[in-house]
Amino acid sequence: MEIVRDLFNFVRERKKFWLVPVIFFLLILGFLIVIGGGSSVAPFIYTLF
């Protein structure tokens, strides 16, 4: 969680607000990959892509 906090501190200090949607999308995509890897939800997640 420290990495996420450091990223958002970087965005706030450097005024790079265009990075927020990119970071948010990557976090959601990573979460879907972790959840969909070995669960019964995997077929439903794979239909999204």
C-alpha distances in whole Angstrom, upper triangle without the diagonal:
4,5,5,6,9,10,11,12,14,16,17,18,20,21,20,20,21,18,16,18,17,13,14,16,14,12,14,16,14,14,17,18,16,18,21,21,23,24,27,25,25,29,28,25,27,29,27,27
4,5,5,6,9,10,10,12,14,15,16,18,20,19,19,21,17,16,19,18,14,15,18,16,14,17,19,17,17,21,21,19,21,25,25,27,28,31,29,29,32,31,28,30,32,30,30
4,5,5,6,9,10,10,12,14,15,16,18,17,17,18,15,14,16,15,11,13,16,13,12,15,17,14,15,19,19,18,20,23,23,26,27,30,28,27,30,30,26,28,30,28,27
4,5,5,6,9,10,11,12,14,15,16,15,15,16,12,11,13,13,9,10,13,11,9,13,15,13,14,17,18,17,19,22,23,25,26,28,26,26,29,28,24,26,28,26,25
4,5,5,6,9,10,11,12,14,15,15,14,17,14,12,15,15,12,13,16,15,13,16,18,17,17,21,22,21,22,25,26,28,29,32,29,29,32,31,28,30,32,29,29
4,6,5,6,9,10,10,12,14,13,14,16,13,13,16,15,12,14,17,15,14,18,20,18,19,22,23,22,25,27,28,30,31,34,31,31,34,33,29,31,33,30,30
4,5,5,6,9,10,11,12,10,11,12,9,9,12,11,8,11,14,12,12,15,17,16,17,20,21,21,23,25,26,29,30,32,30,29,32,31,27,29,31,28,27
4,5,5,6,9,10,10,10,9,12,9,8,11,12,9,10,14,14,13,16,18,17,18,21,22,22,24,26,28,30,31,33,30,30,33,31,28,29,31,28,28
4,5,5,6,8,10,10,11,14,12,11,15,15,13,14,18,17,16,19,21,21,22,25,26,26,27,30,31,33,34,36,34,34,36,35,31,33,35,32,31
4,5,5,6,8,8,10,12,10,11,14,14,12,14,17,17,16,20,21,21,22,25,26,26,28,30,31,34,35,37,35,34,37,35,32,33,35,32,31
4,6,5,6,5,6,9,7,7,11,11,10,12,15,15,15,18,20,20,21,24,25,26,28,30,31,34,34,36,33,33,35,33,30,31,33,30,29
4,6,5,7,7,11,10,10,13,15,13,15,18,18,18,21,23,23,24,27,28,28,30,32,33,36,36,39,36,35,38,36,32,34,36,32,32
4,6,8,10,13,12,13,17,17,16,18,21,21,21,24,26,25,27,29,30,31,33,35,36,39,39,41,39,38,41,39,35,37,39,35,35
4,5,8,11,11,12,16,16,15,18,20,20,21,24,25,25,27,29,30,31,33,35,36,39,39,42,39,38,40,39,35,36,38,34,33
4,6,9,9,11,14,15,15,16,19,20,20,23,24,25,26,29,30,31,32,34,36,39,39,41,38,37,39,37,34,35,36,33,32
4,5,6,8,11,11,12,14,16,16,18,20,21,22,24,26,27,28,30,31,33,36,36,38,35,34,36,34,31,32,33,30,29
4,5,6,8,10,10,12,14,15,16,18,20,21,22,24,26,27,28,30,31,34,35,36,33,33,34,32,29,30,31,27,27
4,6,7,8,9,11,12,14,15,17,18,20,21,23,24,26,27,28,30,33,33,35,32,31,32,30,27,28,29,25,24
4,6,5,6,9,10,11,12,14,15,16,18,20,21,23,24,26,27,30,31,33,29,29,30,29,25,26,27,24,23
4,5,5,6,9,10,11,12,14,15,17,18,20,21,23,24,26,29,29,31,27,27,29,27,24,25,26,23,22
4,6,5,6,9,10,11,12,14,15,16,18,20,21,22,24,27,27,29,25,25,26,24,21,22,23,19,19
4,5,5,6,9,10,11,12,14,15,17,18,20,21,22,26,26,28,25,24,25,24,20,21,22,19,18
4,5,5,6,9,10,11,12,14,15,17,18,20,21,24,25,27,24,23,25,24,20,21,23,20,19
4,6,5,6,9,10,11,12,14,16,17,18,20,23,23,25,21,21,23,21,18,20,21,18,18
4,5,5,6,9,10,11,12,14,15,16,18,21,21,23,20,19,21,19,15,16,18,14,14
4,5,5,6,8,10,11,12,14,15,16,20,20,22,19,18,20,19,15,16,18,15,15
4,5,5,6,9,10,11,12,14,15,18,19,21,18,18,20,19,15,17,19,16,16
4,5,5,6,9,10,10,12,14,17,17,18,15,15,17,15,12,14,16,13,13
4,5,5,6,9,10,10,12,15,16,18,15,13,15,14,10,12,14,11,11
4,5,5,6,9,10,11,14,15,17,15,13,16,16,12,13,16,14,14
4,5,5,6,8,10,13,13,15,13,12,15,14,11,13,16,14,14
4,5,5,6,8,11,11,13,10,9,12,11,7,9,12,11,11
4,6,5,6,9,10,13,11,9,12,12,9,9,13,12,11
4,6,5,8,9,12,11,10,13,14,11,12,16,15,15
4,6,7,7,9,8,8,11,11,9,11,14,14,15
4,6,6,8,6,4,8,9,6,8,11,12,12
4,6,9,9,6,10,12,10,10,14,14,14
4,7,8,7,10,12,12,12,15,17,17
4,5,6,9,10,10,12,14,16,17
4,5,7,8,10,11,13,15,17
4,6,6,6,9,11,12,14
4,5,5,6,9,10,11
4,6,5,6,9,11
4,6,5,7,10
4,5,5,7
4,5,6
4,5
4
